[in-house]
Amino acid sequence: MQRMRPNTKLAAVLLMALPVAFAGCGGGYQAPPATPTTPVTPFTQNASITGPYNLVLTSTNGHGTTNIYTNFTQTGTTFGGAANTLVCPSNDSSQCKGDDAPVVSITPSGTVSGANVTIVISFPSTAGADTVTMVGSATGTSLAGTYTDTLGDSGTWTPCQLQSGWKGDHHEFAVYQFPHLVRASDW
């Protein structure tokens, strides 16, 4: 009986090694490779810039504020302001430029891409022709950004949507719109 024991041990070792030999290291089930998918880009709706606006430009270089009154119309990703746009340094109606097509025509234009908004407007100033480029974004009903101009000024801009009936004439601005935009404490 002594002879059988070494063979029994050898047979037991072989029986235990046999499954490892057939399976190999790390053997077992492997999932098939995943089918590659194209990522879905969420649809971003373009901002809507339509209606009458007062764009308030606030200089960070000590040049005060300038108000731009216009009525935007948007088609697709582009929009333009009305030909009767007013540019009013210091929001002083006596210094407004525009709404005088034979002499001065000021028409802002812009583009939207998702929430990104760019507006460009050129107008005469006491220092010469000035072109202002406003870049900003629309978040919900809020619209704001920064601006630079060709005369070296820069700052921030924010809009205020005007009464929907504003047609852009000086009389209506002076009598109806202007008093609503100035705080009562400024009178």
C-alpha positions in Angstrom: 0.0 0.0 0.0 2.8 2.3 0.4 3.3 2.4 -3.4 -0.2 3.5 -4.1 0.0 6.7 -2.1 2.6 8.5 -4.3 0.5 7.7 -7.4 -2.7 8.9 -5.6 -1.0 12.2 -4.7 0.2 12.5 -8.3 -3.3 11.8 -9.6 -4.9 14.3 -7.2 -2.4 17.0 -8.3 -3.1 16.2 -12.0 -6.8 16.3 -11.4 -6.6 19.8 -9.8 -4.2 21.1 -12.5 -6.3 19.9 -15.4 -9.1 22.6 -15.2 -6.4 25.3 -14.9 -4.7 24.0 -18.0 -7.9 24.1 -20.0 -9.1 27.5 -18.7 -5.8 29.3 -18.7 -5.0 32.4 -16.6 -7.9 34.8 -16.4 -10.1 32.4 -18.4 -13.8 32.5 -18.4 -16.5 34.5 -20.1 -15.7 37.8 -21.9 -18.4 40.2 -23.0 -18.4 41.1 -26.6 -16.9 44.6 -27.4 -19.5 47.4 -27.1 -20.8 48.9 -30.4 -19.3 52.4 -30.7 -22.0 55.1 -30.5 -21.9 58.7 -31.8 -22.4 61.2 -28.9 -25.6 63.1 -29.2 -25.1 66.9 -29.1 -27.9 68.6 -27.3 -29.8 71.1 -29.3 -29.1 74.7 -28.2 -31.7 77.2 -29.1 -30.5 80.6 -30.2 -31.2 83.6 -28.1 -34.1 85.8 -29.2 -33.1 89.5 -29.6 -36.3 91.2 -30.8 -38.2 94.3 -29.8 -37.2 97.8 -28.5 -34.1 98.0 -26.3 -32.1 100.5 -24.4 -28.5 99.3 -24.4 -26.6 100.9 -21.5 -22.8 101.0 -22.1 -20.9 101.8 -18.9 -17.2 102.7 -19.4 -14.5 101.3 -17.2 -12.2 104.0 -18.5 -14.1 107.0 -16.9 -16.1 107.9 -20.0 -19.5 107.6 -18.3 -22.4 105.9 -19.9 -23.9 105.9 -23.3 -27.4 104.7 -24.1 -28.4 103.2 -27.4 -32.1 103.1 -28.2 -33.2 100.7 -31.0 -35.8 98.3 -32.1 -34.2 94.9 -33.0 -35.7 92.6 -35.6 -34.2 89.0 -35.8 -34.2 86.6 -38.7 -32.4 83.3 -37.9 -29.1 84.0 -36.3 -28.8 87.6 -37.4 -30.6 90.7 -36.2 -30.6 94.4 -36.9 -31.7 97.6 -35.3 -34.1 100.1 -36.7 -32.9 103.0 -38.9 -34.2 105.4 -36.3 -31.7 104.2 -33.6 -30.6 106.9 -31.1 -27.2 107.0 -29.5 -27.3 109.2 -26.4 -24.0 110.0 -24.5 -24.7 110.4 -20.7 -28.4 109.5 -21.6 -28.8 113.2 -22.4 -31.6 113.6 -25.0 -30.0 116.9 -26.2 -26.8 115.0 -27.2 -28.6 112.1 -29.0 -27.4 111.2 -32.5 -29.4 109.3 -35.0 -33.0 109.2 -36.3 -31.9 111.7 -39.1 -31.5 109.4 -42.1 -30.4 112.0 -44.6 -27.7 113.3 -42.3 -26.9 110.4 -39.9 -28.1 106.8 -40.2 -27.2 104.6 -37.3 -28.2 101.0 -37.7 -26.8 98.4 -35.3 -26.5 94.8 -36.4 -25.7 91.5 -34.6 -25.5 87.8 -34.5 -26.5 85.1 -32.1 -25.1 81.6 -31.7 -26.9 79.7 -28.9 -26.6 82.1 -25.9 -23.7 84.1 -27.4 -24.6 87.5 -28.7 -22.5 90.0 -30.7 -23.7 93.5 -31.6 -21.8 96.1 -33.7 -22.9 99.8 -34.1 -21.1 102.7 -35.7 -22.0 106.3 -35.0 -20.5 109.8 -35.1 -19.1 111.2 -31.9 -17.3 114.4 -30.9 -14.0 112.5 -31.3 -14.8 111.2 -34.7 -16.6 108.1 -36.1 -16.8 105.4 -33.4 -17.6 101.7 -33.9 -18.6 99.8 -30.8 -18.5 96.0 -30.6 -20.5 94.4 -27.8 -20.0 90.7 -26.9 -22.2 89.0 -24.4 -24.5 86.2 -23.6 -28.2 85.6 -22.9 -29.2 83.6 -19.9 -32.9 83.2 -19.5 -34.3 86.7 -19.8 -30.9 88.3 -18.9 -28.6 89.7 -21.5 -25.2 91.4 -20.7 -21.5 91.5 -21.7 -18.5 93.7 -22.4 -17.7 96.2 -25.2 -14.8 97.8 -26.9 -14.8 100.7 -29.3 -12.5 102.1 -32.0 -11.7 105.2 -29.9 -10.1 103.1 -27.1 -13.0 102.9 -24.7 -14.2 99.6 -23.1 -16.6 98.5 -20.4 -19.8 96.6 -19.7 -23.2 96.7 -21.3 -26.6 95.7 -20.1 -30.0 96.1 -21.9 -33.3 97.2 -20.7 -36.2 96.2 -22.9 -38.4 99.3 -23.6 -42.1 99.6 -23.7 -43.3 97.5 -26.7 -45.0 100.5 -28.4 -41.9 102.6 -28.7 -41.4 103.6 -32.4 -38.1 105.5 -31.8 -39.0 109.1 -32.4 -37.4 111.9 -30.4 -40.7 113.3 -29.1 -41.8 109.9 -27.8 -38.4 109.3 -26.3 -38.3 112.7 -24.5 -42.0 112.6 -23.3 -42.6 108.9 -22.6 -39.5 106.7 -22.5 -36.9 108.9 -20.9 -38.8 109.7 -17.7 -39.4 106.0 -17.2 -35.7 105.2 -17.5 -34.4 107.9 -15.1 -34.8 107.3 -11.4 -37.1 109.7 -9.7 -34.3 110.7 -7.3 -32.4 112.0 -10.4 -35.0 114.6 -11.2 
